[in-house]
Amino acid sequence: MELLAKRIRRARTGARLTQTQLAEAVGVQRSAVAQWETARGTRPRVEHMVEVAIRTSVNFEWLATGRGPSHLDLVESTPTAMLGDFADNEQESRMLELMRRLPPRKQDMACEMVELLASR
């Protein structure tokens, strides 16, 4: 799963918008968009994410969470995600992304390691 910063940049570039153009469309400064597109930068408010999704024609759920299709025309073919499946923070998001890259056997090993760490 991509980080939010990468999804925002991907949505913006896919819509062929500059940071300045997106900022004007959303009603923020260009520096705000630059921060949103930086891994350790600030996160946009929900209202701004809605505007980004609208202005770039991407699915809001994908933009906000990385779940589902990125474009609206594919939304109906994707099942809804369970609330418990969402990462609560960037660390959980990174762990989930890395876990999904592992083959099943290594996923089991990683779970055992995390269980050991959590029990201490």
N, C-alpha and C positions, 0 to 999 in steps of 0.2 A: 504494500500500500504506500502510495506516495505521501510525503509530508504535505501539509496544507500549503506551505510556501510554494512548493513545486506545482501543486494543482492550480493555484492562483496564476502563476506565471504561464502554465500550459494553457489555461483558459484565455488569458490575455493575448498570448502570441497566436493561439489558434483563431482568435477573432481579428487578428492583424491590427491590434491596438498598441500604441506606445503606452508607457507608464503615465505620461502626461494626459493622453486621451482618456484612459480609463479613469484616472483621478478626476478629471473634469466631469465625466459621465456619472461618477458615483458621488461627487461633491466633496472630495477631500484634496489635500495637497499631493503632489507627485511623490514627495518623500514618504507619505503614508503607504502608498502602493509599493515603493521600494522596500520599506520595512516589512510589509506583508509577504514579499517575495524572498525574504531572507530567513533562513532556517531558525536563527535565534532572534529574529525581529519580533515586532509586535503582531498581535493577531487582530484582524478586523472585527468590528462589532457585527452582530447578526444582521442588522439592517444593511450594513455595507456589503456583507456577503450576498445578501439577496440581490442587491443592485449589481454586483459583479456577475452573479449567475444570469441575471436578466440581460445585461449589456453584452455578455459574451456568449449567450445562448447555450449555456451548459446546465446540466441538472444540478439543482441546489444540493440534493443529498450527496451527490458525488463530490461537489466542491467542498462541502462542510466536513464530510467523513471519509471520502475515498470509496464509499460503497456505491454499487450500482453503476449504470452506464454513465459516461461523461456527457452524452448528448441527449436531449429531450426526446428525440424520436425513437430511442431505444428503451424508454422507461417501462413500458407495459410488459416487456418480455423478461424483466428482472424481478425475482422474488424480493419481498420486503425483508430487511434485516431485523433481527431481534435486538432490543435495546441493550441487553447485556453483552452484545458482540462488539460494541463500540469501545475504543480505547478512551480512558479518562484523561490522559496526558500524553506528551510527546514521547516519554520513555516507554509507556505501554504500546504506543503506536509503532515505535521502532522495534520493540520486541516482537510484536505481532507480525510485522513485515519480514523480519529476519526468520521467524519461526516458519512462515509459509514457504520460504525458500528451501528449507531442509527436507530431505527425504523422510518418510515415516519413522524409520528406525532412529535417526538422529533427533527427530522431534520427541520421541519417547525419552531419549537420553537427556535432552534439554529440560524436559518436564521434571525428570528426577532430580537434576541439578538445582532447579529453581525450588522444588519442594524441600530439598535439603537446606538451602539458604533461608527459606521462609520459616523453617521449624526452629531456627536458632534464635 
